[in-house]
């Protein structure tokens, strides 16, 4: 409190700090104006701020109001607890008033079970304990005693819930029932027995105490009791040997009976019908349950179901399961669908990748299946898989990279593997170079090999995206492949060099062979056409419609004739070149090559092709020895080719064969490029 004015009325006293209780008192002699006093324990201070008079200020704390009425039933006991049938016992009850108010003629009842067997009216002083005595006749059995204070709630009390007290009393012989089974009875489970029609309840330890009269009594137990979810106790037999849950005994005094129960657990089993698992139901504790189901079964074309696991109370991956039943079980045999799937890893064009150098994998969860071939047929579990592949040491990008398997079938997996083409040309005039070796080296050290074709182009398949070393002939290049690529490489060509030189000396060449016949000297004419091998003209130039013309001069002792010679390409295939030869010089001798078939393969191997025509100098017979084109040759005989009889002439070293056409009057040289059987007219 603070005194802020000097007034006799005390109106100037105000609360500045609330402390409960205030415990310090001083008389007026302790206070002076302008002085302050503070209680060291509570911190409450009193200060007189002005004025010359002295005041007595009393700071006091009032006493609490009296506690309201509160009646209580303290306890109730019977002495003796047990009496003989029809006997009487003394019941002592203690009552109390814990309040500070009086109460008069408070009704007090004593009940035996539900029946009121005694009534008293009691006066209560504040905070008073009372003792009340009842005499009660007890019938056979175990009974509940209930002491009730103010049963009709006539008095207003602080707590009405404490107006009851409980006790027990019995009459007759003691009958003790005991459950044997090795289990605990939960408090919320009603495990009961009926003795002569009266229901009793076992405690948590499986004990029941009842009281009966002399003579024959009937005891009946519950045949089975659910003691927990999925667990029940099932009656087995009495200690007397009886297996009926209802038994009759003669009582001459206190008696004990023991009943044996055993525990059963609920077992729920779920599996496909054909799995043939035991039926669901109640199984005794410690029962050995044998569960065996098929591991796999085919249920359709390319479809199987495969055992996955037991799921539920127990998780187990084996199709065979031995379980000792010690608790409720809920188990399901879970099967997964398995499908036959053919995986084909292809290049970007849909062509299967080569097996050599390929590796792949299927990943699912924490598992992985290694693939050793690009075409693989697998039984795959239903679900999603991640695909990966590697070719020649290069990780591939595949599409799709993730697959979901839910049916049988075939699946194409494309990858970033491409074909590349390399065009090899001469560095002088850029002519295509056939037969050139081209290599591409993979990261794993292996390589792909190809040769250029007639157009100077080599194609190499199965090259993944990446950086590579390209080797053309003896030269190496670093290239980058990001798709289908086309590269042009220039190399030095001896053929181009020779062609450059040969063009300067292209003129009509006349070779005069002098032979003797009947002691006369005849002059024969031979026109040698060395195209393109002699001039190193690549066969790749010989395309349909190509025309190569040359001026030709034929000289004899009698005369000198100039004219032309023209080679015309009629057709061109991958295998052959069809040509026609025209010449005004040859025509006067009746020689004109209308159609000749030339092997492209020989051209690729030997670098070109050649055609030679000779004018005859005498009629050749078998055994004749001749000198043609600087080679010693012998007439071997005759052959029929395409219905035309020809004379066969072969060089002495066996390297060349010629055919003499008697009607044409000419020798046809079958050099390495011209096929046998070529049609010339």
C-alpha positions in Angstrom: 0.0 0.0 0.0 1.1 3.5 -0.6 0.0 6.6 1.3 0.0 9.4 -1.1 -2.0 12.0 0.9 -2.1 13.0 4.6 -5.7 12.4 5.4 -7.4 11.1 8.4 -10.0 9.4 6.3 -7.5 7.1 4.7 -8.8 7.8 1.2 -5.2 8.4 0.1 -4.2 4.8 0.6 -3.9 2.8 -2.7 -2.6 -0.6 -3.6 0.8 -0.5 -5.4 1.8 -4.1 -5.0 -0.4 -7.1 -4.2 1.3 -9.6 -1.8 -0.6 -12.4 -0.1 -0.6 -12.7 2.7 0.7 -9.5 4.3 2.6 -10.6 7.4 4.1 -7.5 8.8 2.5 -5.1 11.3 3.8 -1.9 12.8 2.1 0.7 15.1 2.1 4.5 14.6 5.4 5.0 16.3 7.2 3.3 13.5 6.0 5.7 10.8 7.0 9.2 10.1 6.1 11.5 7.3 8.3 11.3 4.2 9.6 7.9 5.4 9.2 4.6 3.7 9.1 1.1 5.1 9.5 -2.1 3.1 8.9 -5.6 4.4 12.1 -7.5 3.5 10.1 -10.8 3.0 7.2 -9.7 0.9 8.5 -6.5 -0.7 5.4 -4.6 0.4 6.2 -1.1 1.3 4.4 1.7 3.1 5.3 5.3 2.6 3.9 8.5 4.2 4.7 11.2 1.7 3.7 14.4 3.6 2.1 16.0 6.7 3.2 16.3 10.2 0.7 14.1 11.9 1.2 10.5 12.8 -1.2 7.7 11.7 -1.7 4.1 12.6 -1.9 2.1 9.3 -2.8 -1.6 9.8 -2.3 -3.9 6.8 -4.1 -7.2 7.5 -5.2 -10.4 5.6 -8.6 -11.8 6.4 -9.2 -15.5 7.3 -10.7 -17.8 4.5 -14.5 -18.7 4.6 -15.4 -22.0 6.2 -15.2 -25.2 4.0 -18.6 -26.4 2.8 -20.2 -29.7 3.9 -18.6 -32.9 2.5 -19.9 -36.3 3.6 -17.8 -39.4 3.0 -18.3 -43.1 3.3 -14.9 -44.2 4.5 -15.1 -48.0 4.5 -17.2 -51.0 5.3 -16.1 -54.4 6.7 -17.8 -57.6 7.8 -16.5 -59.6 10.8 -16.5 -62.5 10.3 -16.1 -62.3 6.6 -17.6 -65.8 6.1 -20.4 -67.4 8.1 -22.3 -70.6 7.8 -25.4 -70.8 5.6 -28.0 -68.6 7.1 -25.5 -67.1 9.7 -25.2 -63.4 10.8 -22.2 -61.2 10.6 -21.4 -57.7 12.1 -20.8 -55.0 9.5 -18.8 -52.0 10.7 -19.1 -48.7 8.7 -17.0 -45.6 9.1 -18.4 -42.2 8.0 -16.9 -38.7 8.0 -17.8 -35.1 7.5 -14.7 -33.4 6.0 -16.4 -30.1 5.8 -16.8 -27.3 8.3 -20.6 -27.2 8.4 -23.0 -29.3 10.5 -25.4 -31.9 9.1 -28.4 -33.4 10.9 -30.2 -36.8 10.3 -28.2 -37.9 7.3 -29.5 -41.1 5.9 -27.0 -44.0 5.7 -27.8 -47.3 4.0 -26.1 -50.7 3.9 -26.8 -52.8 0.9 -26.2 -56.6 0.4 -25.7 -56.8 -3.3 -28.6 -54.7 -4.5 -30.8 -55.1 -1.4 -30.9 -52.6 1.4 -30.3 -54.6 4.6 -29.8 -51.7 7.1 -30.6 -47.9 7.5 -29.2 -45.4 10.0 -29.6 -41.6 10.5 -26.5 -39.9 11.6 -25.7 -36.3 12.9 -22.4 -34.8 11.7 -20.4 -32.0 13.3 -17.7 -30.2 11.3 -14.7 -32.5 10.6 -16.2 -35.4 12.5 -15.7 -39.2 12.0 -18.6 -41.5 12.8 -18.8 -45.3 13.3 -22.0 -47.2 12.5 -22.7 -50.9 13.3 -25.1 -53.2 11.3 -26.1 -56.9 11.9 -26.6 -58.7 8.7 -27.9 -62.2 7.9 -26.0 -63.6 5.0 -27.4 -66.0 2.4 -25.2 -68.7 0.7 -22.7 -67.2 -1.6 -20.2 -64.4 -2.0 -21.9 -61.0 -1.8 -21.0 -57.3 -2.2 -21.5 -54.9 0.6 -22.2 -51.2 -0.3 -22.3 -48.4 2.3 -24.1 -45.3 1.0 -24.2 -41.9 2.7 -27.1 -39.5 1.8 -28.4 -41.9 -1.0 -31.1 -39.4 -2.0 -28.7 -36.4 -2.2 -30.6 -34.3 0.3 -27.4 -32.4 1.4 -25.4 -30.2 -0.9 -21.8 -31.4 -0.7 -18.5 -30.5 -2.2 -18.0 -34.1 -3.6 -20.9 -36.5 -4.1 -18.7 -39.2 -5.6 -17.2 -40.2 -2.2 -20.5 -41.2 -0.7 -19.9 -44.9 -1.4 -17.8 -47.6 0.2 -17.6 -51.2 -0.9 -16.9 -54.5 1.0 -17.6 -58.2 0.7 -19.2 -60.9 2.8 -19.7 -64.6 2.3 -21.7 -67.5 3.6 -21.2 -71.3 3.0 -18.2 -73.4 1.8 -15.4 -71.9 -0.2 -15.2 -73.1 -3.8 -12.0 -72.1 -5.5 -11.9 -72.4 -9.3 -8.5 -72.2 -11.1 -7.8 -71.9 -14.9 -4.7 -73.6 -16.1 -3.4 -72.8 -19.6 -0.5 -70.5 -19.2 -2.1 -67.3 -20.3 -3.1 -64.0 -18.7 -6.7 -62.8 -18.7 -6.8 -59.1 -19.7 -8.8 -56.9 -17.4 -11.3 -56.1 -20.2 -12.1 -59.8 -20.9 -15.0 -61.4 -19.0 -13.9 -64.9 -18.2 -16.8 -66.4 -16.2 -18.2 -69.4 -14.5 -21.7 -70.2 -13.4 -22.1 -71.9 -10.0 -25.7 -73.2 -9.4 -26.8 -70.5 -11.9 -24.9 -67.7 -10.3 -22.3 -66.0 -12.5 -18.8 -65.4 -11.2 -15.8 -63.8 -12.9 -12.2 -65.0 -12.9 -9.5 -62.5 -12.1 -6.5 -61.8 -14.3 -4.6 -64.7 -12.8 -7.3 -67.1 -13.7 -8.7 -67.5 -10.1 -12.4 -67.5 -9.0 -13.6 -67.7 -5.4 -17.2 -68.6 -4.7 -19.2 -69.9 -1.8 -21.7 -72.7 -1.8 -23.8 -74.7 0.6 -23.5 -78.3 1.5 -24.7 -80.8 -1.2 -24.6 -81.2 -4.9 -23.7 -78.2 -7.0 -23.3 -77.6 -10.7 -20.4 -75.6 -12.2 -20.4 -74.5 -15.8 -17.5 -72.8 -17.6 -17.4 -70.9 -20.9 -16.5 -73.4 -23.6 -14.3 -70.7 -25.3 -13.4 -67.1 -24.5 -11.8 -64.6 -26.9 -8.9 -63.2 -24.8 -7.4 -61.0 -27.5 -7.9 -60.2 -31.1 -7.2 -63.4 -33.0 -6.7 -65.5 -29.8 -9.1 -67.5 -27.8 -9.0 -69.9 -24.8 -10.8 -73.2 -25.5 -11.9 -75.5 -22.7 -10.2 -78.9 -22.7 -11.0 -80.8 -19.4 -11.5 -80.6 -15.7 -8.9 -81.8 -13.1 -11.4 -84.6 -12.4 -10.9 -85.8 -16.0 -14.2 -84.7 -17.3 -14.1 -83.1 -20.8 -17.5 -81.4 -20.5 -17.5 -77.7 -19.6 -20.4 -78.5 -17.2 -19.7 -80.6 -14.2 -21.7 -81.6 -11.0 -19.9 -82.2 -7.7 -20.9 -83.0 -4.1 -19.7 -80.4 -1.5 -19.0 -81.4 2.1 -16.6 -78.6 2.8 -14.3 -76.2 1.1 -13.4 -77.4 -2.4 -11.1 -76.6 -5.3 -11.4 -77.4 -9.0 -9.0 -76.8 -11.9 -10.0 -76.4 -15.5 -7.5 -76.7 -18.3 -7.8 -74.4 -21.3 -5.7 -74.2 -24.4 -5.0 -71.3 -26.7 -6.0 -71.2 -30.3 -5.0 -68.5 -32.8 -6.8 -67.3 -35.9 -4.9 -68.1 -39.0 -5.9 -66.5 -42.3 -4.3 -67.9 -45.4 -4.9 -66.5 -48.9 -3.5 -68.0 -52.1 -4.6 -68.8 -55.6 -7.0 -71.7 -55.8 -4.5 -74.1 -57.4 -1.9 -73.4 -54.7 -3.8 -75.7 -52.3 -2.8 -74.2 -49.0 -4.4 -75.3 -45.7 -7.8 -73.7 -44.8 -8.0 -70.6 -42.8 -9.3 -71.1 -39.2 -8.3 -71.5 -35.6 -5.1 -73.4 -34.9 -3.8 -74.5 -31.5 -0.8 -72.8 -30.0 2.6 -74.5 -31.0 0.9 -76.1 -34.0 3.4 -76.8 -36.9 1.9 -75.2 -40.0 3.4 -76.4 -43.3 2.8 -74.0 -46.1 4.0 -75.0 -49.6 2.9 -73.4 -52.8 4.2 -73.8 -56.4 7.1 -71.5 -57.3 6.0 -70.9 -60.9 3.2 -71.9 -63.3 2.5 -71.0 -66.9 -1.0 -69.6 -67.3 -1.0 -68.5 -71.0 1.0 -68.1 -74.1 4.1 -66.2 -73.0 2.6 -65.6 -69.5 3.6 -67.2 -66.2 3.0 -66.4 -62.6 5.9 -66.6 -60.3 5.9 -66.8 -56.5 7.1 -63.5 -55.0 6.8 -63.9 -51.2 4.5 -64.5 -48.3 3.2 -61.2 -47.1 1.3 -60.2 -43.9 2.2 -61.2 -40.4 5.4 -62.8 -41.8 7.4 -61.7 -44.8 9.2 -64.6 -46.4 10.6 -65.1 -49.9 10.5 -68.9 -50.0 7.5 -70.8 -51.3 7.9 -73.3 -48.5 7.2 -72.1 -45.0 7.2 -73.9 -41.7 5.6 -71.9 -38.9 5.1 -72.7 -35.2 1.8 -71.0 -34.4 2.4 -68.7 -31.4 0.3 -65.8 -32.4 -2.5 -64.8 -34.9 -1.4 -65.1 -38.5 -2.6 -63.4 -41.6 -0.6 -64.6 -44.6 -1.0 -64.2 -48.4 1.0 -66.0 -51.0 1.8 -63.1 -53.4 2.5 -64.0 -57.0 3.9 -61.8 -59.8 3.1 -62.0 -63.5 6.1 -62.9 -65.7 6.0 -62.2 -69.4 8.2 -63.6 -72.2 9.7 -60.5 -73.9 12.2 -60.4 -76.8 14.4 -57.3 -76.6 16.2 -56.3 -79.8 18.8 -53.5 -79.5 19.1 -51.8 -82.9 21.0 -49.0 -84.5 19.2 -45.7 -85.5 17.9 -47.4 -88.6 16.3 -50.4 -86.9 19.1 -52.9 -87.8 20.0 -55.3 -84.9 23.4 -54.4 -83.4 26.2 -57.0 -83.9 26.7 -59.4 -81.0 30.5 -58.9 -80.8 31.3 -55.9 -78.6 27.7 -55.6 -77.3 26.8 -55.6 -73.6 23.6 -54.4 -71.9 21.6 -54.5 -68.7 18.1 -54.3 -67.3 17.8 -52.6 -63.9 14.8 -52.9 -61.6 15.0 -51.6 -58.1 18.2 -52.9 -56.6 18.4 -55.8 -59.1 20.1 -56.1 -62.4 20.1 -58.5 -65.3 23.2 -58.6 -67.6 22.5 -58.9 -71.4 25.3 -60.4 -73.5 23.6 -60.3 -76.9 21.6 -57.6 -78.7 18.7 -59.9 -79.3 17.6 -61.6 -76.0 14.4 -63.4 -75.0 13.7 -63.1 -71.3 11.0 -64.0 -68.8 10.5 -60.6 -67.2 8.5 -59.7 -64.1 5.7 -57.3 -64.5 7.0 -53.8 -63.7 9.3 -51.1 -64.9 12.9 -51.5 -66.0 15.7 -49.2 -66.9 17.7 -50.1 -70.0 21.4 -49.5 -70.7 23.7 -50.7 -73.4 27.4 -50.5 -74.4 28.9 -51.1 -77.8 32.6 -51.5 -78.4 33.4 -49.6 -75.2 30.9 -46.8 -75.9 27.9 -46.2 -73.6 24.8 -46.0 -75.8 21.8 -43.7 -75.5 18.8 -46.0 -76.0 15.2 -45.3 -76.7 13.2 -46.1 -74.8 15.5 -46.0 -71.8 12.7 -47.1 -69.4 10.1 -49.8 -70.3 7.0 -51.1 -68.5 6.4 -54.8 -68.9 2.8 -55.9 -68.6 2.3 -58.3 -71.5 4.4 -60.7 -73.7 5.8 -59.5 -77.0 8.8 -58.1 -78.8 10.4 -54.7 -78.1 12.8 -52.8 -80.3 15.3 -50.6 -78.5 16.9 -48.1 -80.8 20.3 -46.6 -80.0 22.5 -43.7 -81.2 24.5 -46.0 -83.5 24.8 -44.7 -87.1 26.4 -45.6 -90.4 29.1 -43.3 -91.8 30.4 -43.0 -95.4 33.9 -42.0 -96.4 34.6 -40.9 -100.0 38.2 -41.3 -101.0 39.4 -39.2 -103.9 42.8 -38.5 -105.5 44.5 -35.4 -104.3 45.5 -34.3 -107.8 42.3 -34.1 -109.8 39.8 -35.6 -107.3 39.1 -38.9 -109.0 37.3 -41.5 -106.9 39.7 -44.2 -105.5 38.3 -47.7 -105.4 39.7 -50.5 -103.3 41.1 -48.3 -100.6 41.2 -49.8 -97.1 39.3 -47.7 -94.5 39.3 -48.3 -90.7 37.5 -46.8 -87.8 39.0 -47.5 -84.4 36.6 -48.0 -81.4 37.5 -47.0 -77.8 38.0 -50.7 -76.8 40.8 -51.1 -79.3 38.8 -53.0 -82.0 38.1 -51.5 -85.4 35.6 -51.6 -88.3 37.0 -52.3 -91.8 35.7 -51.5 -95.2 37.0 -50.9 -98.8 35.9 -48.1 -101.1 33.7 -49.1 -104.0 33.8 -48.1 -107.6 32.6 -44.6 -106.6 35.4 -44.4 -104.1 33.0 -44.6 -101.2 33.3 -46.9 -98.2 30.4 -47.4 -95.8 31.0 -48.4 -92.2 28.0 -49.4 -90.1 27.5 -49.5 -86.3 29.4 -46.4 -85.2 28.0 -44.9 -81.9 28.0 -41.2 -81.3 31.5 -40.1 -80.2 35.1 -39.3 -81.2 37.0 -41.8 -83.4 40.3 -42.3 -85.2 39.7 -42.8 -89.0 42.4 -44.5 -90.9 42.4 -44.2 -94.7 45.2 -46.1 -96.3 48.2 -45.1 -94.2 46.8 -41.8 -93.0 44.9 -41.2 -89.7 42.3 -38.6 -89.0 40.3 -37.6 -85.8 36.6 -37.4 -86.5 33.4 -36.7 -84.5 30.3 -38.8 -85.2 27.0 -37.2 -84.1 24.7 -39.0 -86.6 24.9 -40.3 -90.1 28.1 -38.6 -91.4 29.8 -38.3 -94.8 33.5 -37.5 -95.0 35.7 -36.9 -98.0 39.3 -37.8 -97.8 42.0 -36.9 -100.4 44.9 -39.2 -100.9 47.8 -39.4 -103.3 47.0 -41.6 -106.4 49.6 -43.1 -108.6 46.9 -43.7 -111.2 46.1 -40.0 -111.4 49.8 -39.2 -111.8 50.1 -41.7 -114.6 47.0 -40.5 -116.3 48.3 -37.0 -116.3 51.4 -38.2 -118.1 49.5 -40.6 -120.4 47.3 -37.9 -121.7 50.2 -36.2 -123.3 51.1 -39.3 -125.3 47.6 -40.3 -126.3 47.8 -40.8 -129.9 46.8 -43.4 -132.2 49.3 -46.3 -131.7 50.0 -48.5 -134.6 51.8 -51.8 -133.9 52.8 -53.5 -137.0 53.4 -57.2 -136.7 55.1 -58.8 -139.6 54.4 -62.4 -140.2 55.3 -64.6 -143.1 52.8 -66.7 -145.0 53.7 -68.6 -148.2 57.0 -66.6 -148.3 55.0 -63.4 -148.7 55.2 -60.5 -146.3 51.8 -59.4 -145.1 51.3 -56.4 -143.0 48.8 -56.8 -140.3 47.4 -54.1 -138.3 46.7 -54.3 -134.6 45.1 -51.6 -132.7 45.7 -52.0 -129.0 43.2 -50.2 -126.8 44.4 -50.0 -123.2 41.5 -48.4 -121.5 41.4 -47.7 -118.7 44.0 -50.0 -117.1 46.8 -48.9 -119.4 45.9 -45.3 -118.8 45.0 -46.0 -115.1 41.4 -44.6 -115.7 39.4 -45.8 -112.7 36.3 -47.8 -113.5 34.3 -45.4 -111.3 34.5 -43.0 -114.3 32.7 -45.4 -116.5 29.1 -44.4 -116.0 26.2 -44.9 -118.3 26.6 -42.5 -121.3 30.3 -41.8 -120.8 32.1 -41.3 -124.1 35.9 -41.4 -124.5 37.3 -40.4 -127.9 40.8 -40.7 -129.3 42.4 -39.8 -132.6 44.1 -42.7 -134.2 46.7 -43.0 -136.9 47.4 -46.4 -138.6 50.6 -46.5 -140.7 51.6 -49.2 -143.2 54.3 -49.3 -145.9 51.7 -48.6 -148.5 49.7 -45.9 -146.8 48.9 -43.9 -143.7 45.4 -43.7 -142.4 44.1 -41.3 -139.7 40.7 -41.7 -138.0 39.0 -41.8 -134.6 38.3 -44.4 -131.9 35.4 -43.9 -129.5 34.5 -45.9 -126.4 30.8 -45.6 -125.3 29.5 -46.9 -121.9 26.1 -48.4 -122.6 25.1 -49.8 -119.2 26.6 -49.8 -115.7 25.7 -52.1 -112.8 27.4 -53.0 -109.6 28.9 -56.1 -111.3 29.5 -55.2 -114.9 30.1 -52.4 -117.4 28.6 -52.8 -121.0 30.6 -50.8 -123.6 30.5 -50.3 -127.4 33.7 -49.5 -129.5 33.4 -47.4 -132.6 36.3 -46.6 -135.0 36.3 -45.5 -138.7 39.7 -47.1 -139.0 38.7 -50.5 -137.8 35.5 -50.5 -139.8 37.2 -50.8 -143.2 38.4 -54.2 -142.0 34.9 -55.2 -140.9 35.7 -54.9 -137.2 33.3 -53.1 -135.0 32.8 -53.9 -131.3 29.1 -53.4 -130.7 28.8 -54.7 -127.1 31.4 -56.0 -124.6 30.7 -57.0 -121.0 33.4 -56.0 -118.5 33.7 -57.2 -114.9 33.6 -54.4 -112.4 35.0 -56.7 -109.7 38.1 -57.4 -111.8 38.4 -53.7 -112.4 38.3 -53.0 -108.7 40.9 -55.7 -108.0 43.3 -54.8 -110.9 42.6 -51.1 -111.1 40.9 -50.9 -114.5 40.1 -52.9 -117.6 41.5 -53.3 -121.1 40.3 -54.5 -124.5 42.6 -55.6 -127.2 41.8 -56.4 -130.9 44.3 -57.9 -133.3 44.2 -58.2 -137.0 45.0 -61.9 -138.1 48.3 -62.5 -139.9 47.6 -66.1 -140.8 45.1 -68.8 -140.1 45.9 -70.3 -136.8 45.9 -74.0 -136.2 46.4 -76.0 -133.0 50.1 -76.1 -132.1 51.0 -73.0 -134.0 53.3 -70.7 -132.0 52.7 -67.0 -132.3 54.0 -63.8 -130.8 51.3 -61.5 -129.7 51.8 -58.3 -127.9 55.3 -59.3 -127.0 54.2 -62.6 -125.5 55.0 -66.1 -126.9 51.7 -68.0 -127.3 50.5 -71.3 -128.7 47.2 -72.2 -130.3 45.6 -74.7 -128.0 42.5 -75.7 -129.8 38.9 -74.7 -130.2 36.0 -73.9 -127.9 32.4 -73.1 -128.4 31.2 -70.0 -126.6 27.6 -68.9 -126.9 27.2 -71.0 -130.1 30.3 -69.6 -131.8 33.4 -71.7 -132.4 36.6 -69.9 -131.4 40.2 -70.8 -131.6 42.0 -70.7 -128.2 45.4 -69.2 -128.0 47.3 -69.2 -124.7 50.5 -67.5 -123.7 53.4 -69.8 -122.8 53.4 -68.7 -119.2 49.6 -69.3 -118.9 48.8 -65.8 -117.8 46.6 -64.8 -120.8 44.2 -66.5 -123.1 42.8 -65.3 -126.5 40.1 -66.5 -128.7 40.3 -66.4 -132.5 37.0 -65.7 -134.3 37.3 -67.2 -137.8 34.3 -65.4 -139.3 35.4 -62.1 -137.9 38.9 -62.8 -138.9 40.3 -61.5 -135.6 41.9 -62.5 -132.4 40.0 -61.3 -129.3 42.3 -60.8 -126.3 40.6 -61.9 -123.1 42.6 -59.9 -120.7 42.1 -60.1 -116.9 39.0 -57.8 -117.0 36.9 -59.1 -119.9 34.7 -62.0 -119.0 34.9 -65.2 -120.9 31.8 -65.3 -123.1 31.7 -61.6 -123.8 29.6 -61.0 -127.0 31.5 -59.0 -129.6 30.3 -58.5 -133.2 
